[in-house]
Amino acid sequence: MIVGGGAIGLSIAMHLGDLGVSDVLLLERHQLTSGTSWHAAGIVGPLRASMNLTRLAQYAIELFADLQQRTGQDTGYRRTGGIWLAQTAARMVELRRLKAMGDRSGLHAEMLGPREIASRFALVRCDDLAGGLWVEEDSQVNPVDLCMAYARAARAQGVELRENSAVTSIDVADGGLHGVVLADGRRINCRRLVLAAGAWSRQLAAGCGIGLPLVACEHMYLVTDVVDDLPDPCPILRDLDGGIYFKGDNGKLVLGAFEANPKPWQAAAGDAPFLMFDEDWEQAAPMLDAGIHRVPAIADQGITHFMNGPETFTPDTRQLMGEVPGCRGLFVAAGFNSIGIVSSAGVGKVMARWVRDGAAPMDLWEVDLQRLDPLMAGDEFLQRRLPEAVHNQFAMHWPFKQYRGGRDLRRSAWHQRLAARGAVFGAPTGWERPLWYAVEADESALRYSHERQCWWPAARREARHCSAHASLFELSPFAKFEVRGPGALAWLQTLCCSDLDLAAGRIRYTLLLNERGGIEAELTVTRLAADRFWIVGGAATRFKDLEWLRRHLPDGGLVELRDRTDEYAVLGLMGPASRELMQAASGLDCRDTAFPFASARVFAIDGTEALALRLSYVGELGWEVYLPLAQAEAWLERLLELDFTRQIGMAGHFALDACRLEIGFRHWGHDMGPDDTPYECELGFAVALDKRSDFIGRQALLEQQERGWRKQSKLCRVLADEVLLLHEEPVYRGTRIVGHCTSGGLGFRCQQALAFVMFYDRADLVATDFEIGIAGERYPLAVLDQPPRRPAR
Ligand SMILES: Cc1cc2nc3c(=O)[nH]c(=O)nc-3n(C[C@H](O)[C@H](O)[C@H](O)COP(=O)(O)OP(=O)(O)OC[C@H]3O[C@@H](n4cnc5c(N)ncnc54)[C@H](O)[C@@H]3O)c2cc1C
């Protein structure tokens, strides 16, 4: 069942039909397209911020042309090309990085100077432009006609589309979906449901106790009178720094914006179809000013139409897709941040498979709804985040950019104490965590740049201090799960690819794999007792990892799983001096013989259990200390008082990330994911094919071992000083793109620029003439046999 007959619901319906799924029913409360889809501008931009999202969007340009042929319904699809304008040098860097994405994906993207822009679109004011990017495949489509084509194709495959059928509630009980209740009181049972009700999805989900981080606002565009001398076809024009876009419409121009002060709007069950809000000229004034500035010819034109309708945004301006945690069978595809028309093709294709198979067909982590903290579904948070959610669609996508609104969602037990020591906080996952510690006054703010980062000196100082003495890292956001019960070991053995039949007190790094052998999670598992395990995962993947574990729990009550993340603060104490400090603060014997690497000890603080793990993500001698919240502050104080070396340092997230690169530690989400196997990521050491238990993904790994594999991740050194490595940078051999950077940065202890690179064909690794493209410049790249630093044990 699909709820919602907009572009998204209809595309999913058609793709389910194409897959041969029978018994598909789509329910639309009014007429098809009567929500948001009917009034979209219809811009189709295939080039997106990441490779996977570009691949999804690229499918639109293929499908929209085909649909016309397939259904006989004219979709108004037209390739016009598009120009992305840059007013500043920094924006040009961003566009050069985007062009590299275009090159990797096979799109035709080309950098333009102001004169070349003028030659393609003479009405554009170019005297204040640094340049731009031409994308050949930028297109437009008529959204209503596109929806009609989807509908026609879906019906032809036997899908039933039922209009005037409003769903009033979704029947969810005992962790599963049962069906829906309609406005006339009828019930319809279903086994799987996709909530694709656009702006109304949040409210429907809330009715069955599910919080969705969706926030709606008034979204508008203006249509001018006929403008003389428009090029034909008229390219899509995005003035990113002006926050506006143009597209041609039968000789007129459509002018829209991603404003910094959007007007919030609340969806309600009783909303009329084809909803339009009042014209709001005050709200539209900045857009109009920016539009006249960019295309002065429109100053003399009348406005023939003021379109103001609802659109839904998300906290990170990326849509919500996937199965709802804790509710099998209930899927969501909503929150399209004003790109739902172009997205509908790819989303329909992958959602149809996701629904049919119960598993995403490719790595969709960037848009998976499990990436967002459930606290983000709160009204107050969403209202505080809304302006950035909208504005960020076009605003500078600075490296390491931090949100301003909706901060302080989660703070650690010692937040104030760390702030007093100069912590500069960021909140990439909702948790406030120190990015670095300011020592000088001018270090206390994150100043954005595409070149030298303002925090490099601080992170360098912190990383070096850690390797010379000892430093504290705030690690509280780590996900912490406890697994216990007589069936605990047997269960974990079927889930994890490593052998976890460890002696009590021992720790092992392990991976959760899918049936394809792809990596769904990386975890550190400690066996606390015969029937008790402590599992630690990344902060960003807490809800995904928890759900994966929950879904695989066996019946029968032999295994108990608890999320203990919010009960413990975590401190990393790392560096050569950490042993003495740890020993003094915990009372534990921390000598190698008594507390070896990869082992754990429970110790008491005021009668409460704390846990120390001898591990290190930074490559120095070190401990992770798991402290019950009530004791956390006092313990940190004690540690600092005990600091007889007087040299204990504070180190932030940026130093941590730089250190892990130097020892060759990959991290999930960038360097590995559901489409990568352990062998492809040099993580074969974590796989125990010979353990007695079978485990998910084992068969796929056996097959891969037999037939070999093609792509290969490698740690590489970029032979240049102080380059800014992020991820997605292409790697070349001559003119051929042979790989891309999955994560990178400066190694401050080894003084090298390091990048994990996924090479698409291992056969290329015999070569030595690699180059990496960073914002249009190429630098030599050397594949390393060993990471520059060996981790201390
Ligand atoms: C001004 C403006 C310009 C835009 N320009 C573009 C653009 O150029 N390119 C682009 O790609 N995107 C653009 N968009 C965004 C695009 O319109 C949306 O992202 C897209 O239409 C979302 O589609 P949807 O199917 O998720 O939602 P909708 O089209 O809103 O569909 C949801 C459907 O669910 C139905 N529904 C709601 N509640 C229930 C219920 N209880 N029971 C049954 N049915 C229900 C609604 O009636 C509706 O038909 C623009 C949006 C706006 C507002």
The ligand as an ORCA input file, in Angstrom:
! r2SCAN-3c Opt
* xyz 0 1
  C       7.220     26.383     -5.162
  C       7.800     25.031     -5.320
  C       8.685     24.781     -6.351
  C       9.240     23.511     -6.511
  N      10.093     23.283     -7.537
  C      10.627     22.057     -7.733
  C      11.487     21.785     -8.827
  O      11.752     22.645     -9.640
  N      12.032     20.547     -8.964
  C      11.766     19.563     -8.072
  O      12.296     18.446     -8.217
  N      10.926     19.786     -7.024
  C      10.363     20.997     -6.829
  N       9.517     21.237     -5.782
  C       9.335     20.200     -4.786
  C       8.321     19.157     -5.179
  O       7.136     19.776     -5.570
  C       8.051     18.236     -3.994
  O       9.258     17.860     -3.364
  C       7.339     17.011     -4.440
  O       6.162     17.383     -5.121
  C       6.971     16.140     -3.270
  O       6.209     15.082     -3.759
  P       5.459     14.114     -2.761
  O       4.861     13.055     -3.576
  O       6.390     13.746     -1.668
  O       4.362     15.034     -2.058
  P       2.941     15.508     -2.563
  O       2.942     15.892     -3.982
  O       2.455     16.521     -1.605
  O       2.076     14.199     -2.475
  C       1.558     13.725     -1.260
  C       0.135     13.305     -1.504
  O      -0.349     12.668     -0.329
  C      -1.716     12.965     -0.224
  N      -2.135     12.748      1.150
  C      -1.865     13.506      2.233
  N      -2.438     12.997      3.309
  C      -3.093     11.880      2.921
  C      -3.896     10.946      3.588
  N      -4.132     11.064      4.888
  N      -4.419      9.923      2.902
  C      -4.185      9.788      1.548
  N      -3.443     10.687      0.866
  C      -2.899     11.710      1.542
  C      -1.787     14.412     -0.642
  O      -3.090     14.780     -1.017
  C      -0.792     14.454     -1.773
  O      -1.399     14.279     -3.031
  C       8.925     22.491     -5.607
  C       8.027     22.742     -4.570
  C       7.451     23.993     -4.434
  C       6.483     24.239     -3.339
*
